[in-house]
């Protein structure tokens, strides 16, 4: 009897959370200085049903001029993936690399759109090497379940 074929299907990609804060507006719009930008990314994955997994990528974008926040955006883009008959040794890379690569472009677009709608030039998140991030996370996790621990980018 033949081994069952691996199954990988995107069930849904969705914006799970989004928030925008402009604590110093409207005065901040009158500043001519270039703001500093700090971007943090986090990747998380968890089972939601038999053979179904939710993988999310969260971006937190903080811009400041001196010690005043220009804006703070946090967005979490998620996807539900059907993953079956994949060897356990490959589940970590699928959840930590393949799925985030699918979800990330949607997150990028949503962050840029939200920032632009707030009246600022759009922030375009740089492309991310999720393979390198996954390997870095695995090296520092010391036994954390594959794909379960968050990954941070600074």
C-alpha positions in Angstrom: 0.0 0.0 0.0 1.4 3.4 -1.0 2.2 6.0 1.6 -0.3 8.9 1.8 0.8 11.9 -0.2 1.7 15.1 1.7 -1.0 17.7 1.7 -0.2 21.5 1.9 -3.1 23.9 1.2 -3.7 27.5 2.2 -7.2 27.6 3.7 -7.3 31.3 4.4 -5.0 34.4 4.9 -6.4 37.1 7.0 -5.6 40.3 9.0 -6.0 39.1 12.6 -5.2 42.4 14.4 -4.2 45.9 13.4 -3.7 49.0 15.6 -2.3 52.5 15.0 -1.4 55.1 17.6 -0.4 58.7 16.9 0.0 60.1 20.4 1.6 63.3 19.4 -0.5 64.4 16.5 -1.3 66.9 15.1 1.9 68.6 16.4 4.1 65.8 15.1 3.0 66.6 11.5 4.8 70.0 11.8 8.2 68.4 12.6 10.7 68.5 9.7 13.1 66.0 11.1 13.5 62.5 9.8 12.1 60.0 12.2 13.9 56.9 13.4 12.1 53.6 12.6 12.2 50.5 14.7 10.6 47.3 13.2 10.1 44.1 15.3 8.8 40.9 13.7 7.4 37.9 15.5 6.4 34.5 13.9 4.2 32.1 15.7 2.5 28.8 14.7 0.0 26.6 16.5 -2.4 23.7 15.6 -6.0 24.7 15.5 -7.6 21.4 14.5 -6.5 18.0 13.2 -4.1 18.8 10.3 -4.9 22.5 10.5 -2.4 25.1 11.7 -2.5 28.9 12.2 0.7 30.7 11.4 1.0 34.4 12.2 3.5 37.1 11.5 3.3 40.2 13.7 5.0 43.5 12.8 5.5 46.3 15.3 6.7 49.5 13.7 7.6 52.4 16.0 8.7 55.7 14.6 10.1 58.5 16.7 11.5 62.0 16.4 13.8 62.5 19.4 11.8 61.0 22.3 8.4 61.7 20.8 6.5 58.9 19.0 5.4 59.8 15.5 3.3 56.7 15.2 3.2 53.1 16.4 1.6 50.4 14.2 1.1 46.8 15.2 -0.3 44.3 12.7 -0.8 40.6 12.9 -1.3 38.8 9.6 -2.3 35.1 9.9 -3.0 32.1 7.7 -4.7 28.8 8.2 -2.9 26.0 6.5 -3.9 22.4 6.0 -0.8 20.3 6.5 -1.1 16.5 6.5 1.2 13.5 5.9 4.4 15.7 6.3 7.2 14.0 8.3 7.6 15.4 11.8 11.2 16.5 11.0 9.8 18.8 8.2 6.9 20.3 10.2 9.2 22.9 11.9 10.5 24.3 8.6 7.1 24.3 7.0 5.5 26.2 9.9 8.6 28.4 10.5 9.7 29.2 6.9 7.1 28.2 4.2 4.0 29.5 5.9 5.5 32.9 7.0 6.8 33.4 3.5 3.2 33.1 2.2 1.7 35.4 4.9 4.4 38.1 5.0 3.5 39.9 1.7 0.0 40.5 2.9 1.4 41.9 6.2 3.7 44.1 4.2 0.8 45.6 2.2 -1.4 46.1 5.2 1.3 47.9 7.2 2.1 50.2 4.3 -1.6 50.9 3.7 -2.3 51.6 7.3 0.6 54.0 7.7 -0.3 55.8 4.5 -3.9 56.1 5.5 -2.7 57.7 8.7 -1.2 60.5 6.7 2.5 59.4 6.6 4.6 58.1 3.8 4.2 54.3 3.6 6.6 52.1 5.5 7.7 49.2 3.3 8.9 46.2 5.3 12.1 44.7 3.8 12.0 41.2 2.5 12.8 38.7 5.2 14.9 35.5 5.0 12.6 33.3 7.0 15.0 30.3 6.5 17.8 32.2 8.3 15.4 33.4 11.0 14.2 29.8 11.6 17.7 28.5 11.8 18.7 31.2 14.2 15.6 30.6 16.4 16.3 26.8 16.4 19.9 27.4 17.4 18.8 29.5 20.4 15.6 27.7 21.4 17.4 24.7 23.1 14.5 22.3 22.8 11.5 24.6 22.2 8.9 22.9 20.0 9.5 23.5 16.3 7.6 26.5 15.0 6.2 27.3 18.4 8.6 30.0 19.6 8.4 33.5 18.3 11.2 35.0 16.2 12.3 38.6 16.6 14.0 40.9 14.1 15.5 44.2 15.0 
